């Protein structure tokens, strides 16, 4: 039996967070981080406000707005966690303004 796409689980490491977070392929990164208790600021949940941004240190993501396939590297744009989905295991660095304090 073939594995369903939503059954794929990716490991996410966030700099400054000890636990390894799991995210399904159909789950936004913001949702996965919230479920794991990582305090991330957010407002619009559709990629426009840019509060929940992170830098992709390692891995690949698909982002729905703006629609991008993003690979880690020097020119990688900031991710909007509410509109981004893991396409591999990831390492992220939350922007200072993205942490809910």
N, C-alpha and C positions, 0 to 999 in steps of 0.2 A: 504494500500500500504506500502510495506517495505521501510525503510529508506536506501538510498544508502550509502555505506561506506564513500565516499568523503563528504557526507553531515554532518558527525559527526564533531562537532567543539569542540576543547579543549581550556581551559583557561590556559595561560602561564604567570607566574609571574617571573620576572627577578629581582634579588636583585639589588637595585640601580636605578630601573626604576619604576616610579609611575604607569603608565598605565598597565592594564591587556591586554595581547595580545591574539588574537584568532588564532588558527591554525586548518586547516582541517586535517583529517587523512591521506590524500594523499599529504600533503605539508611538505617540510622539515622545521625543526625548524629555520634554517638560513633564508629561504625565508620568513617565518612568521615574524621574528624579523626585517628583512630588510624592509618589507612592513609597519611595525609599526614605522619605523624610528629609530630603535635601531642601533647604530653605531658599527657593528661587523666586525672585520677584517676577510678576507678569501682570498684564492688564488686558490686552485685546484678545489674546489666544488665536490670532490669525496672521501674525508675522509683521504687522504694520507698526506697532508702537516701539519695537526694537529694545524693550527692557530686558527680555530674557535671552540676551546674547551670550555666546560662548565661542571661544577659538577652538578649532579642531586641531589637536596635537597629533593624533594618529587615527587612522581608519578612514571610512567613507560614509557619507550620508546622502540621503535624498531629501531635498527641501521643497515643499509645495508652494511657498510664496516667499520671496520670488522663486520661481521654479528653477532649481539648480541640482546638479549632481556635484557634490563637493568631495574632493580628496584632500587629505592632509598635505600640507606643503607651504612653501613660502608665500605664495599668492592666494592662498585659500581665504575667501571672505569669512566674516563672522557668521555663525549659525544663529538662527532664530529658533530656539529650542521648541517653541510651541508649534512650529511648522516643519520640523525636521524629524526624520526617521532614520534609525541606524540601518546601514547596509553592510556593516561588518562590526567587529569588536571596536570600541572607541576609547580614546582618551581625550578629555575635554578640560579646558580652563575657562571657568565662568569669568565674565568680565566683572570688575569690582562693583559696578552698579547693579549687577544681576543678583547679587546676594541679598536675601531678605534678612535684615538685621533687627 
